[in-house]
Amino acid sequence: MENNYPSVLDRTKSTLIDTVLLIACMLLFTDILDMFKNVPNWIRATLFISLLMYEPICTAFGATLGNDKMKIRVRKNSDTTKRINIFQAIIRYFFKIIFGWLSYISIFISPKSRTLHDVISGSIMIKAEEL
């Protein structure tokens, strides 16, 4: 089976969709928390961690909303039929945040269009046309 790799534009659209979703959730959480006088710190921490873990959890167990909309998936580089595990997803997201847009530069020199955070985590993005 030959893999189709998503374009930089598809990946950027996917990231934009997820970013808008996260910002909307931040605004929603802020509005909800503002309705109450004394919100315990553990609730604030839980909401914050849920926002941080959105991408790794969705990536490991399926796809983020942006990936789903753009019909792209993150898979293991060694076997594109298998999803990455949660540990790989967390590592991938950590380095994605650390390197930011600089990570995308490696797409242009990688034969499989892999970003730096994909290389480090052992993942690859594929275009899932059959979805």
N, C-alpha and C positions, 0 to 999 in steps of 0.2 A: 504494500500500500504506500503510495507516494503522498507525502505531506505537503500541504499548501501552507505557507507561512503568511501571517497577516502583515499588511503594509504598515508603515509608520503612521499613516493617516488613520487606519483602523484602530491601532493601539492608542493613538492620541485621543480619538473619539471615545473609546472605552474609558480611558482615564478621566476624561472630562465629565462623562456621565456619572462615574463613581464619585468624583469630586463634588459635583453639584448635589448629589444625593447626601453625601456626608455633611456638606454645609447646611442643607435643609434640615437634617437631623440635629445638627448643633443648634440651629435657631429654634427648632421645636423643643428640644430639651431645655434650652435657656428660658423660653416662654413658660414652659410647664413649671420649672423650678422657681421662677419668679412669682408664681401664684402662692407660694408657701413662704412663711417667715423663716423658720429654722429647718433647713434641709440638712440632714446628717451628711457628714463628709463621705461616708461609705457609699451613699447613693450617688453622690457626684462622681466618686472614683469608679463606681460600677458603670455609669453611663459613659465616662471617658474611656474606660477600657473596652467597652462594647464598640465604640467608634474606632479605636485602634485595631481591634481584632476583626473588624468587618471583612477587610480584604483577605487576610490569611485564612480565616474560617471558610469564607465563600470559595476561595481558590482551591482549598484542599478538599472540599466536599461537593464541588460543582463548579459554579462560576459566579463572579460578581454580576451585578445588574448590567454594568457596562459591557463586560465580556459576553454575557448572554445576548444582549441586544446586537452586538457586533459579530456574533457567532464565532467567537474565538475562545480557545481553552488553553489553560496552562497544564502541561503534561510533563512526565519524566523524560529527560533527554534520552535516556537509555532505552526507553520503551514508551512510545507516544500513545499507546493504548491505555496506559496507566496514569492515574492522577498522582500528583505529588502528595506527600504526607504533610501533616500539620507542622512538623518541625521544619521541613523544607520551605513551606509557605511562609512561616514566620521569618526565617533567614532571608528569603527572597524579598519580603516586604521591608525588612530592616535595611537591607542594602539599597533597595529602591528609594527609600526615604533619604538615606545618607548621600547617595550619589545624585539623586534628582534627575534632571534632564540629561546630565552628562552620561548617565548609564545608556542612553539611547544611541550615543555615537557609535557604539560597537555594532549596532545593527548593520551599518554600512560596510563593515569589514568581515562580518561573520557569514559563512555560507548558508547557515540556517536562520539568519536574521535574529540572532540571540542578543539580548541586551547584557550588560555587565552583571546585573542582578540575576539574570537567568543562568549565566555561566557559573557564578558563585554558588547558586542553590541547586544546580544540576537539573534545571527545568528548561522548557522550551514552550513557545506559544505556537499553536497551530490554528489554522482556519478550519472550522468544522462546518463544511458546506452542507452536510446532510442534516443539520439541525433545523 
